[in-house]
Amino acid sequence: MSLYAFVLMPSHLHTIVKPIGFDIGSLLQNFGSYTAHAILKQLRIDQQESLLHYFHEQRRDKRHQHSIWQDIQAKNIYSRKFLKQKLEYIHNNPVDKDWDLVAKRADYLYSSARFYDRGIQPVIGIDDVRFWF
């Protein structure tokens, strides 16, 4: 996949991605499964019993022992204007009045705003979406 933008917030994640070689549904399914298993594995290693119990209680499907992710909401990017709007929304999440995690959005470590605002590669490498503008 191409990852164009992201912000990892304390309770959720926003991304702008483009699947390569398969459909978006498969990408989201694989991402959700892989990350859920990785998170649960680390919680077990760290003996985070209270969080394991919480994710057990959150499960929606009794076939699974835990539920990490809520239902994923995906939107197709259909115009440059919509792309710019989503890019701004994602990058402004950490400075939003409901979160107020940093004074400047590029100061938030877990965001691609560092790249777009300052030219600093974030903790996860991204592809530059500005060629679409």
GIKA-V549602 format. One record per residue. RES is the residue in one letter. PSI is psi in whole degrees, 0 to 359 (none if undefined). Layout:
# GIKA-V549602
RES&PSI / RES&PSI
This chain:
# GIKA-V549602
M&157 / S&129 / L&115 / Y&329 / A&151 / F&159 / V&126 / L&110 / M&169 / P&332 / S&0 / H&173 / L&138 / H&141 / T&159 / I&115 / V&160 / K&119 / P&147 / I&118 / G&355 / F&173 / D&164 / I&325 / G&317 / S&319 / L&311 / L&320 / Q&313 / N&318 / F&312 / G&316 / S&310 / Y&311 / T&323 / A&314 / H&320 / A&318 / I&313 / L&319 / K&313 / Q&322 / L&322 / R&316 / I&317 / D&0 / Q&46 / Q&70 / E&324 / S&320 / L&321 / L&318 / H&317 / Y&311 / F&333 / H&317 / E&335 / Q&352 / R&140 / R&337 / D&117 / K&351 / R&341 / H&146 / Q&331 / H&161 / S&114 / I&309 / W&143 / Q&175 / D&134 / I&134 / Q&115 / A&140 / K&139 / N&138 / I&117 / Y&356 / S&163 / R&319 / K&315 / F&321 / L&312 / K&319 / Q&314 / K&322 / L&314 / E&316 / Y&312 / I&310 / H&336 / N&353 / N&312 / P&338 / V&359 / D&146 / K&333 / D&338 / W&306 / D&51 / L&332 / V&162 / A&321 / K&136 / R&328 / A&349 / D&343 / Y&118 / L&324 / Y&52 / S&149 / S&359 / A&330 / R&320 / F&309 / Y&328 / D&329 / R&354 / G&16 / I&124 / Q&130 / P&181 / V&336 / I&127 / G&143 / I&164 / D&140 / D&119 / V&349 / R&344 / F&344 / W&344 / F&none
